[in-house]
């Protein structure tokens, strides 16, 4: 049996030049989808992912856009649709982290985080509604931080919690077109930022060794390990699959055993 469950489909993935976004793009390509990869600044990294995708026998293009800028998102979607003639799957993966002690948080910090993590994700969903085929899949990105207290992380957590509420409402808005809208909330995943950021998720993490940090983060998962980018890509592939047409408006807690909340 063929595992090309996404053959003939076109996916647009934001923040696809590295990490989770790149892994999701490659996973979709392995299942037969053509891919539009968005990046903000690293064109060479995005093109490297596109090259890996083309080797799999499907098409791939790279599209530069800052998702916090409405006009750039509009242009990105138009270019993707003009190139492929359709869009079936949209994954809003772009996001920025933020850690700061309460006295150090400034108004402009809040604006910057929400511009990407909330406004940017809405802009992506808005254009998805305009360009997508019926019976499609939209995925937004939250974080385990939205439901688990993390020190010095309130602004980021608030932005990701907002996305979970957005998902519920967008699922209703997209529902008449049989387009599902779901949210992936990952936690403890080994991306290229893992070494830099993981210590910040644990009180006193700056005094712990990398092995101690990983041992503590592993306890967040029922499976007793931190995640790999391929784990999150697998959740995205499940949501994108034809068998997931009845699953919508949910947040998938991708932290070792995906489940709905």
C-alpha positions in Angstrom: 0.0 0.0 0.0 1.1 3.5 -0.8 1.7 5.8 2.2 1.3 8.9 0.0 -1.8 10.0 1.9 -1.2 13.7 0.9 -0.6 13.1 -2.8 -2.1 15.9 -4.8 -2.2 18.2 -1.8 -0.4 21.5 -1.3 0.8 22.6 2.2 2.1 26.0 3.3 4.2 26.0 6.4 5.4 29.1 8.2 8.7 29.2 10.0 9.8 26.3 7.9 13.5 27.0 7.4 14.5 25.0 10.6 13.4 23.0 13.6 9.8 21.9 13.9 8.6 23.8 10.7 11.2 22.1 8.6 10.4 18.6 10.1 6.7 19.1 9.4 7.4 20.2 5.8 9.6 17.1 5.2 7.0 14.8 6.7 4.2 16.2 4.5 6.5 15.9 1.5 7.2 12.3 2.3 3.5 11.7 2.2 3.2 13.3 -1.3 2.4 16.9 -0.7 3.9 19.9 -2.5 5.3 22.4 -0.1 5.4 26.2 0.2 8.1 27.0 2.8 7.9 30.3 4.6 11.0 31.9 6.1 11.6 35.4 7.6 15.3 36.0 7.1 17.4 32.8 6.4 16.8 32.2 2.7 19.7 29.7 2.4 18.3 27.5 5.2 14.9 27.5 3.6 16.3 26.6 0.2 18.2 23.7 1.8 15.0 22.3 3.2 13.3 22.8 -0.2 16.2 20.9 -1.9 15.6 18.0 0.5 11.9 18.0 -0.3 12.4 18.1 -4.1 14.6 14.9 -3.8 11.4 13.2 -2.6 9.8 13.8 -6.0 7.4 16.7 -5.0 7.6 20.4 -5.6 8.8 23.0 -3.2 9.1 26.8 -3.2 10.4 29.2 -0.6 8.6 32.4 0.3 10.0 35.2 2.4 7.5 36.9 4.8 7.3 38.3 8.3 4.0 36.9 9.6 3.5 39.9 11.8 3.1 42.1 8.7 -0.3 41.6 7.2 0.6 42.7 3.7 3.5 40.3 3.6 1.3 37.4 4.6 -1.2 38.4 1.9 1.6 38.4 -0.7 2.9 35.0 0.5 -0.4 33.3 0.2 -1.0 34.8 -3.3 2.4 33.6 -4.5 1.8 30.1 -3.1 -1.6 29.8 -4.7 -0.4 31.3 -8.0 2.4 28.7 -8.1 0.5 25.6 -7.2 -3.1 26.5 -8.1 -4.5 25.4 -4.7 -3.8 25.2 -1.0 -5.0 22.3 1.2 -3.0 22.4 4.4 -1.7 25.5 6.3 0.5 25.2 9.3 1.2 28.4 11.3 4.4 27.5 13.0 6.2 30.9 13.3 6.7 32.2 16.8 9.1 34.0 19.1 10.1 33.2 22.7 10.3 35.6 25.5 11.7 35.4 29.1 11.9 38.3 31.5 11.5 39.1 35.1 8.2 41.0 35.9 9.9 44.4 36.5 11.9 44.1 33.3 8.9 43.6 30.9 8.2 46.6 28.7 5.2 47.5 26.7 7.1 47.0 23.5 8.1 43.5 24.5 4.5 42.6 24.8 3.7 44.1 21.5 6.5 42.3 19.7 5.5 38.9 21.1 1.8 39.3 20.4 2.5 40.7 16.9 4.0 37.3 15.9 2.4 34.7 18.2 -1.1 36.1 18.0 -1.6 38.6 15.3 0.7 36.7 12.9 -1.2 33.5 13.4 -4.5 35.2 12.8 -3.2 36.8 9.6 -2.2 33.3 8.4 -5.6 31.9 9.3 -7.3 34.8 7.6 -5.5 34.2 4.3 -5.9 30.5 4.6 -9.7 31.1 4.7 -9.4 33.1 1.5 -7.2 30.7 -0.5 -7.8 27.2 0.9 -9.8 24.5 -0.8 -12.7 23.1 1.1 -12.0 20.0 3.3 -8.6 21.4 4.2 -6.6 21.5 7.4 -5.4 24.5 9.4 -2.9 24.1 12.3 -1.9 26.8 14.7 0.8 26.6 17.3 0.6 27.0 21.0 2.9 25.7 23.7 2.9 23.7 26.9 3.7 27.0 28.6 0.0 28.0 28.0 -1.1 25.5 30.6 2.0 24.9 32.8 3.5 27.6 34.9 7.0 28.5 33.8 9.1 31.2 35.5 9.6 34.6 33.8 7.5 33.4 30.9 4.1 35.1 31.4 4.0 37.2 28.2 4.9 34.2 26.0 2.5 31.9 27.8 -0.3 34.5 27.5 0.3 34.7 23.7 0.1 31.0 23.3 -3.0 30.7 25.5 -4.7 33.2 23.2 -4.0 30.9 20.3 -5.9 28.1 22.0 -9.0 30.3 22.3 -8.5 31.4 18.7 -8.5 27.8 17.6 -11.9 27.1 19.2 -13.5 30.1 17.4 -11.8 29.6 14.0 -12.9 25.9 14.0 -16.5 27.2 14.1 -15.8 29.8 11.4 -14.1 27.3 9.0 -16.6 24.5 9.8 -19.2 25.2 7.1 -16.4 24.6 4.5 -15.3 21.4 6.2 -11.9 22.8 7.0 -10.6 21.7 10.3 -8.7 24.0 12.6 -6.5 22.5 15.3 -3.7 23.6 17.6 -0.4 21.9 18.4 1.1 22.7 21.8 4.6 21.2 22.1 6.8 21.0 25.1 10.3 19.9 25.7 11.3 19.4 22.1 14.9 19.2 20.9 15.0 22.0 18.3 18.1 24.0 17.3 17.2 26.3 20.2 16.9 23.6 22.8 20.3 24.0 24.4 19.9 27.7 24.6 16.3 27.8 25.9 15.7 24.6 27.9 17.4 25.8 31.1 15.0 28.8 31.2 12.0 26.5 31.6 13.2 25.2 35.0 13.7 27.2 38.2 17.4 27.4 38.8 18.1 25.8 35.4 21.1 28.0 34.9 22.9 26.1 37.7 22.1 22.6 36.2 24.0 20.5 33.7 22.5 19.8 30.3 21.9 16.2 31.5 20.1 17.3 34.6 17.9 19.7 32.6 17.0 16.9 30.1 16.1 14.6 33.0 13.8 17.2 34.5 12.1 18.0 31.2 11.7 14.3 30.5 9.4 14.1 33.5 6.9 16.4 31.8 6.1 13.6 29.4 4.3 10.3 30.1 6.9 8.6 27.9 9.7 9.8 30.1 11.7 11.6 27.4 12.0 15.0 25.7 10.5 15.2 22.2 12.2 15.3 18.8 11.0 17.5 16.0 9.9 14.3 14.2 7.5 13.7 17.1 5.7 17.0 16.5 5.8 16.4 12.7 4.0 13.1 13.3 1.2 14.9 15.2 0.9 17.3 12.3 0.8 14.5 9.8 -2.0 12.8 11.8 -4.1 16.0 11.8 -3.4 16.4 8.0 -4.5 12.9 7.2 -7.8 12.0 5.5 -8.8 10.1 8.6 -8.9 13.3 10.8 -11.8 15.0 9.1 -13.9 14.9 12.3 -11.2 16.3 14.6 -11.4 20.1 14.9 -11.2 22.9 17.5 -8.7 20.9 19.6 -5.3 21.6 21.2 -3.0 18.6 20.8 -0.6 18.5 23.7 2.5 17.2 21.9 4.7 16.4 24.9 4.9 12.7 24.9 1.7 11.0 23.9 -0.5 13.4 22.0 -3.9 13.9 23.4 -6.7 16.5 23.1 -7.7 19.0 25.8 
